[in-house]
Each structure stands twice: as C-alpha cells, then as structure tokens.
Amino acid sequence: MGGARVAQGYALGAGLEYEINRYVSMQAAVDRISQVGMEEEVAAGVNLTRNVAAIRLHMKAW
C-alpha cells in the first residue's frame, strides 16, 4: 500500500476554554503528531513526531 516514500502516522488534539467573564476568556490546546510504520531505508534519521501546546488569552472590546 503506497509507494516507497510514504510515511504513516496519526494526529491527536485536545482543547479547553475557560470564560473568566463575558469579555475575557482563556484557551489551552495540545496537539500530538506522530509518525509510525516507517521503513528503515525510506527515512533514515528523519522523525516527524511533534508535541505542540498553546495558551491563548481572548479579550473582547464589547
């Protein structure tokens, strides 16, 4: 299945939002991107696995 240069993987994401009041809210997000099922000779020394986290503060003018 696929050519010799195909990598397989998965991605997961989760998020949370907390509303402090009607003008201010905070968001947190986490993403996981992982590479699996890779053949040794195809991508030797290359790893695409990443963990990404973010925190955001949202403010509304009105």
Summary of the structure (lengths in Angstrom):
residues: 62
radius of gyration: 18.6
end to end distance: 53.7
largest distance: 57.1
contacts: 114
relative contact order: 0.33
helix: 0%
strand: 56%
